[in-house]
Amino acid sequence: MLQRAHDLPDATVSVLEGILFLAILLSDTVYGRLKLSGGKTNAATA
């Protein structure tokens, strides 16, 4: 759909999907490291 709407080649869409996938992985990692999930705190790190 994106290819037809914006006249993009196949490789461009694959690159955009890869960037989106990496952004999701990165955001999940940052979310866990900043302890925004409200999980238990470790006494050794507190």
C-alpha positions in Angstrom: 0.0 0.0 0.0 2.8 2.4 0.9 4.6 1.5 -2.4 1.6 2.4 -4.5 0.6 5.5 -2.6 4.1 7.1 -2.7 5.6 5.2 -5.7 8.4 3.7 -3.6 10.5 0.6 -4.7 10.5 -2.6 -2.7 13.8 -2.0 -1.0 12.7 1.3 0.5 9.7 -0.3 2.2 12.0 -3.1 3.6 14.4 -0.5 5.0 11.5 1.4 6.6 10.2 -1.8 8.2 13.7 -2.6 9.5 14.0 0.8 11.0 10.6 0.5 12.7 11.5 -2.9 14.1 14.8 -1.6 15.5 13.0 1.4 17.0 10.5 -0.9 18.8 13.4 -3.1 20.2 15.3 0.0 21.3 12.2 1.5 23.0 11.6 -1.8 24.8 15.1 -1.8 26.1 15.1 1.8 27.3 11.7 1.2 28.9 13.1 -1.7 30.9 16.3 0.1 31.9 14.6 3.2 33.2 12.3 1.1 35.3 9.2 2.9 34.1 7.2 -0.4 34.3 6.8 -0.1 38.0 8.5 -3.4 38.8 10.3 -4.5 41.9 13.4 -2.5 42.8 16.5 -4.4 43.7 18.0 -3.5 47.1 21.5 -3.8 45.8 21.0 -1.1 43.1 18.8 1.2 45.2 
